[in-house]
Amino acid sequence: MRVSFILAQRGREPSASGDAMNVQEKISYYLVKYLLWPLLQLLAATGAAVVVSGKLLMIAAALAVHANTLCDGPSPAAQTSANMPQARLTIHYNRVFMKWLYMNLNKLLMVTHMALPEKSGQTFRNFMSIPLGADLQQQTEGTINSPEQINVNFRDIVVGQWANYNNISDLAFMTSISNDLEENRRVMAYQLGQTIDDLVMYMFDYLRTWDTRTSNQDSTSAPYPFTKNIIEQMPASLSGATVRPMASGFYNGSIHPFFVGDLSLDNSNNSVVDIWKHTDAGQVKLEALTDENEGESPTRILELMGCHWRQSTNQTQTANYLSSGTTAVSTYLAGADAIIFVDFPNKRHTKVDSKWENMSLWAGQYSERTAFDPNGLIMAGTGYNCVLGVGLPPDATSRARIAMAVPQTT
């Protein structure tokens, strides 16, 4: 085999004289010469071609990257916003309305709710017995004394009706891109929530003239700040007048966020924040003071001195407070039965809720034409209709406390 390979390399064929080979060697010679050796040369040539071709391709790719092409470089675009009005003048309208700035309304959480049944008139009357004092007179043996006379107070609450509506023309309703009926329903619900909140708040303000103890925690020294003393004395004053807490076991209060900010910035000894720092439960209350990113979560409750305080910007403001040229803001704290809220629950009227978002106002389309709108020009609408009343219990003692102060936070 080795001789055959050498001969094949030299291109010589075996001769009869000098290169004597047997049959096996002849077969090996021809295999090497006509098969293996050409195949080896082919593989070597192919490898060399691949190496050269790959290098050429790399050079060509590098030249292509740096070569100038059509419309590349400083040439301006043919189509721009100037000659494409379909791009420049087209406006995308967001169908979802953004949220408006709305107040937390919490006065309905500070009242006692009572229901006026149907077919019961328009006046709701509450009665309250006048308690008897201690009888320290010893009973005379064998003598029957005169009976005790128990007096009864009563107070009337006259219910009224509050209603309003909004409607939409057929042309506007059928061509508008947004859900206007639902958006208008929310706007009307917020109006109803503000109306009820104000009605209750005005009745609270009336208590300042009804019983002078209602306002005995006003800030009276310049600059008239809202201090820890006020927030401590308000529930103590109610307890001292034997006013019971709400059904939850707490007095319910409404406080402006400015005053919450004032309390959180108070760095004096034994301040509200200083007290909370030393208790594990207080750490949770501190989170409520500083968390402003509540989103859709319920309004946080500040618990202090047996009270649940809820923040609201819908508080009565008094201009030129004590002739100081400043504006005072009221803070409210209520015990049980401080204000009586009379509702008229039935399917026809809007159900009142402490959260205005939960009030189910009627909203829909007018399917039939009427004598008032024979051409059907008004297609849809929404509105509310409430019968309710707000009043005081039949008692001369105020069951609420209201403190006026000037916020230092603005």
C-alpha positions as CSV (number, residue, x, y, z in Angstrom):
1,M,0.0,0.0,0.0
2,R,2.8,2.4,0.9
3,V,4.6,1.7,-2.5
4,S,1.3,2.3,-4.4
5,F,0.8,5.6,-2.6
6,I,4.3,6.8,-3.5
7,L,3.9,5.7,-7.1
8,A,0.6,7.4,-7.3
9,Q,2.2,10.6,-6.0
10,R,4.9,10.4,-8.7
11,G,2.3,9.7,-11.4
12,R,4.0,6.5,-12.4
13,E,2.4,3.2,-13.1
14,P,4.0,0.0,-12.0
15,S,6.2,-1.7,-14.7
16,A,6.8,-5.3,-15.1
17,S,10.5,-5.1,-14.5
18,G,11.3,-2.5,-11.8
19,D,8.1,-2.3,-9.8
20,A,7.0,-5.9,-9.4
21,M,3.6,-6.0,-7.5
22,N,1.1,-8.6,-6.8
23,V,-2.6,-8.2,-7.5
24,Q,-3.4,-6.7,-4.1
25,E,-0.8,-4.0,-4.5
26,K,-2.1,-3.2,-8.0
27,I,-5.6,-2.7,-6.6
28,S,-4.3,-0.5,-3.8
29,Y,-2.3,1.5,-6.4
30,Y,-5.3,2.2,-8.5
31,L,-7.5,3.1,-5.5
32,V,-5.0,5.6,-4.3
33,K,-4.3,7.2,-7.6
34,Y,-7.9,7.5,-8.9
35,L,-9.9,7.9,-5.7
36,L,-8.1,8.9,-2.5
37,W,-5.5,11.3,-3.9
38,P,-8.0,13.3,-6.1
39,L,-10.4,13.4,-3.1
40,L,-7.6,14.8,-0.9
41,Q,-6.7,17.5,-3.4
42,L,-10.5,18.4,-3.7
43,L,-10.8,18.9,0.0
44,A,-7.7,21.1,0.2
45,A,-8.9,23.2,-2.7
46,T,-12.3,23.6,-1.1
47,G,-10.8,24.7,2.2
48,A,-8.7,27.3,0.5
49,A,-11.6,28.6,-1.5
50,V,-13.7,28.9,1.7
51,V,-11.0,30.9,3.5
52,V,-10.6,33.3,0.5
53,S,-14.3,33.7,-0.1
54,G,-15.0,34.4,3.6
55,K,-12.4,37.1,3.7
56,L,-13.8,38.7,0.5
57,L,-17.3,38.6,2.0
58,M,-16.1,40.4,5.1
59,I,-14.4,43.1,3.1
60,A,-17.5,43.5,1.0
61,A,-19.8,43.8,4.1
62,A,-17.5,46.5,5.6
63,L,-17.6,48.5,2.4
64,A,-21.4,48.2,2.2
65,V,-21.8,49.6,5.7
66,H,-19.8,52.7,4.9
67,A,-21.2,53.1,1.3
68,N,-23.7,55.8,0.4
69,T,-27.2,54.6,-0.3
70,L,-30.4,56.2,-1.7
71,C,-31.8,59.1,0.5
72,D,-29.2,58.5,3.2
73,G,-27.4,61.5,4.6
74,P,-28.5,65.2,4.7
75,S,-31.3,64.8,2.2
76,P,-34.6,66.0,3.8
77,A,-37.7,63.8,4.0
78,A,-40.3,64.4,1.2
79,Q,-43.3,63.9,3.6
80,T,-43.4,66.0,6.8
81,S,-46.1,67.3,9.1
82,A,-46.3,70.4,6.8
83,N,-47.7,68.5,3.9
84,M,-49.4,65.7,5.9
85,P,-52.5,67.4,7.5
86,Q,-53.8,63.9,8.4
87,A,-51.0,63.8,11.0
88,R,-50.7,67.4,12.0
89,L,-54.4,68.1,12.4
90,T,-55.6,64.8,13.8
91,I,-56.6,64.9,17.5
92,H,-57.0,61.9,19.7
93,Y,-59.8,62.4,22.3
94,N,-59.5,60.4,25.5
95,R,-63.0,58.9,26.0
96,V,-62.3,58.4,29.7
97,F,-62.8,61.5,31.8
98,M,-60.1,62.5,34.3
99,K,-61.1,62.7,37.9
100,W,-61.9,66.1,39.3
101,L,-60.7,67.3,42.7
102,Y,-63.3,66.2,45.2
103,M,-63.7,66.5,48.9
104,N,-64.0,63.7,51.4
105,L,-67.5,64.0,52.7
106,N,-67.9,62.4,56.2
107,K,-70.6,64.3,58.1
108,L,-73.2,61.5,57.6
109,L,-70.9,59.4,59.8
110,M,-71.5,61.8,62.7
111,V,-75.3,61.6,62.8
112,T,-77.9,59.2,64.1
113,H,-80.0,57.8,61.2
114,M,-83.7,57.4,61.5
115,A,-86.3,56.4,58.9
116,L,-89.6,58.1,58.2
117,P,-92.2,55.5,57.0
118,E,-94.5,56.2,54.2
119,K,-97.9,57.7,54.9
120,S,-96.6,59.1,58.2
121,G,-96.8,62.9,57.5
122,Q,-93.9,65.3,56.9
123,T,-92.9,65.9,60.6
124,F,-90.7,63.5,62.5
125,R,-91.1,63.9,66.3
126,N,-88.6,62.5,68.9
127,F,-89.4,62.2,72.5
128,M,-87.0,62.1,75.5
129,S,-87.8,61.7,79.2
130,I,-86.2,64.1,81.6
131,P,-84.3,61.9,84.1
132,L,-85.0,62.2,87.8
133,G,-82.3,63.1,90.3
134,A,-81.3,61.1,93.2
135,D,-83.9,60.8,96.0
136,L,-82.1,61.3,99.3
137,Q,-85.2,61.8,101.4
138,Q,-85.8,58.9,103.7
139,Q,-89.2,57.3,103.4
140,T,-91.5,58.0,106.4
141,E,-92.7,54.8,107.9
142,G,-96.3,54.1,107.1
143,T,-96.7,57.2,105.0
144,I,-97.1,57.1,101.2
145,N,-95.4,60.1,99.6
146,S,-96.6,61.9,96.4
147,P,-95.6,60.1,93.2
148,E,-92.8,61.3,91.0
149,Q,-93.7,63.3,88.0
150,I,-91.6,62.5,84.9
151,N,-91.5,65.2,82.2
152,V,-90.9,64.5,78.6
153,N,-89.3,66.7,76.0
154,F,-89.9,66.5,72.3
155,R,-88.5,68.0,69.2
156,D,-89.8,68.0,65.6
157,I,-87.9,67.6,62.4
158,V,-89.7,68.7,59.3
159,V,-88.5,66.8,56.2
160,G,-87.9,68.5,52.9
161,Q,-87.3,67.5,49.3
162,W,-84.0,68.0,47.4
163,A,-84.0,67.2,43.7
164,N,-82.0,68.2,40.6
165,Y,-81.4,66.7,37.2
166,N,-79.4,66.9,34.0
167,N,-80.5,65.9,30.5
168,I,-78.9,65.5,27.1
169,S,-80.2,66.3,23.6
170,D,-80.6,63.5,21.1
171,L,-78.1,65.0,18.7
172,A,-75.4,65.4,21.4
173,F,-76.1,62.0,23.0
174,M,-76.0,60.1,19.7
175,T,-72.8,61.8,18.3
176,S,-70.7,62.1,21.5
177,I,-67.7,59.8,21.7
178,S,-67.8,59.4,25.5
179,N,-70.1,57.9,28.1
180,D,-71.6,61.2,29.0
181,L,-74.6,59.7,30.9
182,E,-72.4,57.9,33.4
183,E,-70.1,60.9,33.8
184,N,-73.0,63.2,34.4
185,R,-74.5,60.8,36.9
186,R,-71.2,60.9,38.9
187,V,-71.2,64.7,38.8
188,M,-74.8,64.9,40.1
189,A,-74.1,62.3,42.8
190,Y,-71.2,64.5,44.0
191,Q,-73.5,67.5,44.1
192,L,-76.0,65.5,46.2
193,G,-73.2,64.4,48.5
194,Q,-72.1,68.0,49.1
195,T,-75.7,69.1,49.7
196,I,-76.2,66.6,52.4
197,D,-72.8,67.2,54.0
198,D,-73.5,70.9,54.1
199,L,-77.0,70.4,55.6
200,V,-75.5,68.4,58.5
201,M,-72.6,70.8,58.9
202,Y,-75.0,73.8,59.2
203,M,-76.9,72.0,61.9
204,F,-73.7,71.4,63.8
205,D,-72.8,75.1,63.5
206,Y,-76.2,76.0,64.9
207,L,-75.2,74.1,68.1
208,R,-72.7,76.8,68.8
209,T,-75.6,79.2,69.6
210,W,-77.7,76.5,71.2
211,D,-75.2,75.5,73.9
212,T,-72.2,77.6,74.7
213,R,-70.2,74.5,75.8
214,T,-70.2,73.5,72.1
215,S,-67.5,76.1,71.4
216,N,-65.5,76.1,74.6
217,Q,-62.4,74.7,72.9
218,D,-62.0,77.5,70.4
219,S,-58.4,78.7,69.9
220,T,-58.4,82.2,71.4
221,S,-54.7,83.2,71.6
222,A,-52.8,84.5,68.5
223,P,-51.9,83.1,66.1
224,Y,-54.9,80.9,67.1
225,P,-53.3,77.5,66.3
226,F,-54.9,74.0,66.5
227,T,-53.0,72.4,69.4
228,K,-52.9,69.1,71.1
229,N,-54.8,70.6,74.0
230,I,-57.8,71.2,71.7
231,I,-57.9,67.7,70.4
232,E,-57.6,66.3,73.9
233,Q,-60.2,68.6,75.5
234,M,-62.9,68.1,73.0
235,P,-63.7,64.4,73.9
236,A,-63.0,65.1,77.5
237,S,-65.7,67.9,77.4
238,L,-68.2,65.5,75.9
239,S,-67.4,62.8,78.4
240,G,-67.8,65.4,81.2
241,A,-71.3,66.2,79.9
242,T,-72.1,62.5,80.0
243,V,-72.5,62.4,76.2
244,R,-72.2,58.8,75.1
245,P,-69.9,57.8,72.2
246,M,-71.3,56.5,68.9
247,A,-72.3,52.9,68.4
248,S,-68.7,52.0,67.5
249,G,-67.6,53.1,71.0
250,F,-65.8,56.2,69.7
251,Y,-66.6,59.8,69.2
252,N,-66.6,60.6,65.5
253,G,-64.8,63.7,64.3
254,S,-64.2,65.7,61.1
255,I,-60.9,67.5,60.8
256,H,-59.3,69.6,58.1
257,P,-56.1,68.1,56.6
258,F,-54.3,71.4,57.5
259,F,-54.7,70.7,61.1
260,V,-53.4,67.1,60.7
261,G,-50.4,68.7,59.1
262,D,-50.1,71.1,62.1
263,L,-50.2,68.2,64.5
264,S,-47.6,66.2,62.6
265,L,-45.2,69.2,62.6
266,D,-45.5,69.8,66.4
267,N,-42.1,68.9,67.9
268,S,-42.8,70.0,71.4
269,N,-42.6,67.5,74.3
270,N,-45.6,65.2,74.7
271,S,-47.1,66.3,71.3
272,V,-49.4,64.0,69.5
273,V,-46.6,62.7,67.3
274,D,-44.3,62.4,70.3
275,I,-46.8,60.3,72.1
276,W,-47.5,58.1,69.1
277,K,-43.7,57.4,68.7
278,H,-43.6,55.5,71.9
279,T,-46.3,52.9,71.1
280,D,-46.5,50.2,68.4
281,A,-50.0,51.1,67.6
282,G,-49.0,54.7,67.3
283,Q,-46.6,53.9,64.5
284,V,-49.7,52.9,62.4
285,K,-51.3,56.3,63.2
286,L,-48.1,58.1,62.1
287,E,-48.5,56.4,58.7
288,A,-51.9,57.8,58.4
289,L,-50.6,61.3,59.0
290,T,-48.0,61.2,56.3
291,D,-49.5,59.0,53.6
292,E,-50.9,61.1,50.8
293,N,-51.1,58.4,48.1
294,E,-54.3,56.8,49.0
295,G,-55.8,56.3,45.5
296,E,-59.2,54.6,45.7
297,S,-58.6,53.3,49.2
298,P,-61.0,54.3,52.0
299,T,-60.2,57.5,53.9
300,R,-57.8,56.8,56.7
301,I,-59.0,57.2,60.3
302,L,-56.9,58.9,62.9
303,E,-57.6,57.4,66.3
304,L,-56.8,59.5,69.3
305,M,-58.2,60.0,72.8
306,G,-61.2,57.8,72.2
307,C,-62.1,59.5,68.9
308,H,-62.1,58.5,65.2
309,W,-61.0,61.5,63.2
310,R,-61.7,61.6,59.5
311,Q,-60.2,64.2,57.2
312,S,-62.3,66.5,55.1
313,T,-61.8,69.9,53.4
314,N,-65.5,70.6,53.6
315,Q,-65.4,72.5,56.9
316,T,-66.9,75.8,57.8
317,Q,-64.6,78.7,57.4
318,T,-64.9,82.0,59.4
319,A,-63.3,85.1,57.9
320,N,-61.7,87.7,60.1
321,Y,-61.7,85.4,63.1
322,L,-61.7,87.4,66.3
323,S,-60.9,90.5,64.2
324,S,-57.5,89.1,63.4
325,G,-57.8,89.3,59.7
326,T,-57.2,85.6,59.4
327,T,-59.6,82.8,58.5
328,A,-60.5,80.1,61.0
329,V,-61.6,76.6,60.1
330,S,-64.0,74.5,62.3
331,T,-63.3,71.1,63.6
332,Y,-66.2,68.9,64.6
333,L,-66.6,66.1,67.1
334,A,-69.9,64.3,67.7
335,G,-71.2,61.9,70.3
336,A,-74.3,59.7,70.1
337,D,-77.5,61.5,68.8
338,A,-75.7,64.8,68.3
339,I,-77.6,65.3,65.1
340,I,-80.6,63.4,63.9
341,F,-80.8,62.6,60.2
342,V,-84.2,61.5,59.0
343,D,-84.4,59.6,55.7
344,F,-87.4,58.6,53.6
345,P,-86.4,55.3,52.2
346,N,-88.4,54.0,49.3
347,K,-87.8,52.8,45.7
348,R,-88.8,56.0,44.1
349,H,-86.3,58.2,45.8
350,T,-82.5,58.2,45.8
351,K,-80.9,56.2,48.5
352,V,-78.6,58.3,50.6
353,D,-75.1,57.0,51.5
354,S,-72.2,58.3,53.5
355,K,-70.0,57.9,50.4
356,W,-71.3,59.8,47.5
357,E,-69.9,57.4,45.0
358,N,-72.3,54.7,46.3
359,M,-75.4,56.8,45.7
360,S,-77.4,55.2,42.9
361,L,-78.8,58.0,40.9
362,W,-81.3,57.3,38.1
363,A,-79.7,57.5,34.7
364,G,-81.2,56.3,31.4
365,Q,-82.8,57.1,28.1
366,Y,-86.3,58.5,27.5
367,S,-87.8,55.9,25.2
368,E,-91.1,57.6,24.5
369,R,-92.1,61.0,23.3
370,T,-94.3,63.1,25.6
371,A,-96.5,66.2,25.4
372,F,-93.6,68.2,26.8
373,D,-91.2,66.8,24.2
374,P,-93.3,65.7,21.2
375,N,-90.3,65.5,18.8
376,G,-88.1,63.6,21.2
377,L,-85.3,66.2,21.2
378,I,-84.2,65.2,24.7
379,M,-82.9,61.7,24.7
380,A,-81.4,60.9,28.0
381,G,-80.8,62.2,31.5
382,T,-79.9,61.6,35.1
383,G,-80.9,63.1,38.5
384,Y,-81.7,62.6,42.1
385,N,-84.7,63.0,44.3
386,C,-84.4,62.9,48.1
387,V,-86.7,63.5,51.0
388,L,-84.8,64.0,54.2
389,G,-84.6,66.1,57.3
390,V,-81.8,67.2,59.7
391,G,-82.4,68.3,63.3
392,L,-81.5,68.2,67.0
393,P,-82.5,65.7,69.7
394,P,-85.0,66.9,72.3
395,D,-82.3,68.0,74.7
396,A,-80.9,71.3,75.8
397,T,-77.4,69.8,76.1
398,S,-75.2,69.9,73.1
399,R,-73.8,66.5,72.2
400,A,-71.1,67.9,69.9
401,R,-68.0,70.0,70.2
402,I,-66.8,72.5,67.6
403,A,-63.4,74.2,67.8
404,M,-62.3,77.1,65.6
405,A,-58.6,77.6,64.9
406,V,-56.4,79.1,62.2
407,P,-54.3,76.5,60.4
408,Q,-50.6,77.1,60.1
409,T,-50.4,74.7,57.2
410,T,-51.5,76.1,53.9
